[in-house]
């Protein structure tokens, strides 16, 4: 398993395709440090070198609870799935656009519930995917990916959420998920 900072850097670079200056700002690390963190994360994933012992069953249970609560709009279950000190990081609306500041604590729940209600009322369908060992929650409307959430779990709760809004990044994530699905079907 990757450490939280390794997951963050891995997600930001590999999934969201952020440049190192943006990753350094979000992670509050130097660009060179972020490059080293990414290198270690890639090595861990390639070699399956475990960093932390986390029960697969526990991770799957937390994910199921979060996904089910999100897909159904069950706010009580969503609140239980989130860590009290959860953080939500959004990208900008377009490549190169400034990202809003991270959201922390109870404000994460408030933000998510307003967005989930909007997506559900607009007929979005939620599906689960994975990028490496990072779980993704994908919101599709009319077969088009409209939002993606990457989740970092810790101590039985969703600790960090990365919300992707940028259409370019969403197209890239959708293409990667389709390619992974084709490989699994082969």
C-alpha positions in Angstrom: 0.0 0.0 0.0 1.1 3.5 -0.7 1.4 6.1 2.1 -1.1 9.0 1.8 1.5 11.4 0.3 2.6 8.7 -2.2 -1.1 8.2 -3.2 -1.7 11.9 -3.5 1.4 12.5 -5.7 0.6 9.3 -7.8 -3.0 10.4 -8.3 -2.1 14.0 -9.2 0.5 13.0 -11.7 -0.8 9.7 -13.2 -4.5 10.1 -13.0 -5.0 13.9 -13.1 -1.9 14.6 -15.2 -0.9 17.6 -13.1 2.4 19.1 -13.7 5.0 19.0 -10.9 4.6 22.6 -9.9 0.9 22.1 -9.3 1.6 18.9 -7.4 4.2 20.6 -5.3 1.7 23.4 -4.4 -1.0 20.9 -3.4 1.3 18.5 -1.5 3.3 21.4 0.1 6.6 19.8 -1.1 9.3 20.8 -3.5 9.0 19.7 -7.2 12.1 17.5 -6.8 10.6 15.9 -3.7 7.4 15.2 -5.6 9.4 13.5 -8.3 11.1 11.2 -5.8 7.8 10.4 -4.1 6.3 9.5 -7.4 9.3 7.3 -8.3 8.9 5.4 -4.9 5.1 5.1 -5.5 5.7 3.6 -8.9 8.3 1.2 -7.6 5.9 0.1 -4.8 3.1 -0.5 -7.2 5.3 -2.3 -9.7 6.9 -4.5 -7.0 3.8 -4.7 -4.9 6.1 -3.7 -1.9 3.6 -3.2 0.9 4.0 -0.1 2.9 1.1 -0.5 5.4 -0.8 -3.5 6.5 -4.5 -2.8 5.7 -7.1 -5.5 5.5 -8.5 -5.8 2.0 -11.8 -6.7 3.5 -11.8 -3.5 5.5 -10.9 -1.4 2.5 -13.6 -3.0 0.4 -16.2 -2.5 3.2 -15.4 1.2 3.5 -15.5 1.6 -0.3 -18.8 -0.2 -0.6 -20.3 2.0 2.2 -19.1 5.2 0.6 -20.1 4.2 -2.9 -23.5 3.0 -1.8 -24.1 6.1 0.3 -23.1 8.4 -2.6 -25.1 6.6 -5.2 -28.3 6.6 -3.1 -27.8 10.0 -1.5 -27.9 8.4 2.0 -26.4 11.3 3.9 -26.1 9.5 7.3 -24.1 6.6 5.7 -22.0 9.1 3.8 -21.2 11.0 7.1 -20.1 7.7 8.7 -17.9 6.7 5.8 -16.0 10.1 5.9 -13.1 10.7 8.4 -13.7 13.6 10.7 -10.6 15.3 9.4 -11.3 14.4 5.7 -9.9 16.6 3.0 -11.3 17.3 -0.5 -9.0 18.6 -3.2 -10.5 19.8 -6.5 -8.8 20.5 -9.7 -9.4 23.6 -11.8 -12.2 23.6 -14.4 -9.7 23.5 -17.2 -6.0 22.6 -17.6 -3.9 25.4 -16.2 -6.8 27.0 -14.3 -6.2 27.7 -10.7 -7.6 25.1 -8.4 -9.8 26.1 -5.5 -8.3 25.7 -2.0 -8.7 22.3 -0.3 -11.7 21.8 1.9 -11.3 20.2 5.3 -13.4 18.6 8.0 -17.2 18.9 8.1 -17.1 21.2 5.1 -16.2 18.1 3.0 -19.5 16.5 3.9 -21.4 19.7 3.1 -19.7 20.1 -0.3 -20.2 16.4 -1.2 -23.8 16.4 -0.3 -24.6 19.5 -2.4 -22.7 18.0 -5.4 -24.2 14.6 -5.1 -27.7 15.9 -5.0 -27.0 17.9 -8.1 -25.6 14.9 -9.9 -28.4 12.6 -8.8 -31.1 15.1 -9.8 -29.4 15.4 -13.2 -29.6 11.7 -13.7 -26.0 10.8 -13.2 -25.1 7.1 -12.8 -22.2 6.2 -10.4 -19.7 3.4 -11.2 -16.6 2.2 -9.4 -13.3 1.8 -11.0 -9.7 1.6 -9.9 -6.4 3.1 -11.0 -3.6 1.1 -9.7 -4.6 0.6 -6.1 -6.5 3.8 -5.9 -10.3 3.5 -5.9 -12.3 5.8 -8.2 -15.9 6.8 -8.1 -17.1 7.9 -11.6 -20.2 9.9 -12.3 -21.6 9.4 -15.8 -24.5 11.3 -17.5 -25.7 10.1 -20.8 -22.6 7.9 -21.1 -20.2 10.9 -20.6 -17.9 11.1 -17.6 -18.9 14.3 -15.8 -17.0 13.9 -12.4 -14.4 11.6 -11.0 -13.5 11.1 -7.4 -10.3 9.4 -6.3 -10.4 8.1 -2.7 -7.7 7.7 -0.2 -8.7 5.5 2.8 -7.2 5.5 6.2 -8.3 3.9 9.5 -11.6 2.6 8.1 -12.8 5.9 6.6 -12.4 8.0 3.5 -9.7 10.4 4.4 -8.9 12.3 1.2 -11.0 12.8 -1.9 -9.7 14.2 -5.2 -12.5 15.6 -7.3 -11.8 16.0 -11.0 -13.8 18.5 -12.9 -11.5 19.4 -15.8 -13.0 18.0 -19.1 -9.5 17.2 -20.5 -8.6 15.2 -17.4 -12.0 13.5 -17.4 -11.6 12.4 -21.0 -8.2 10.9 -20.1 -9.6 9.1 -17.1 -12.5 7.7 -19.1 -10.1 6.5 -21.8 -7.9 4.8 -19.2 -10.9 3.1 -17.6 -12.2 1.8 -20.9 -8.7 0.5 -21.8 -8.5 -1.2 -18.4 -11.9 -2.8 -19.0 -10.9 -4.0 -22.4 -7.8 -5.6 -20.9 -9.9 -7.3 -18.2 -12.3 -8.7 -20.9 -9.4 -10.2 -22.9 
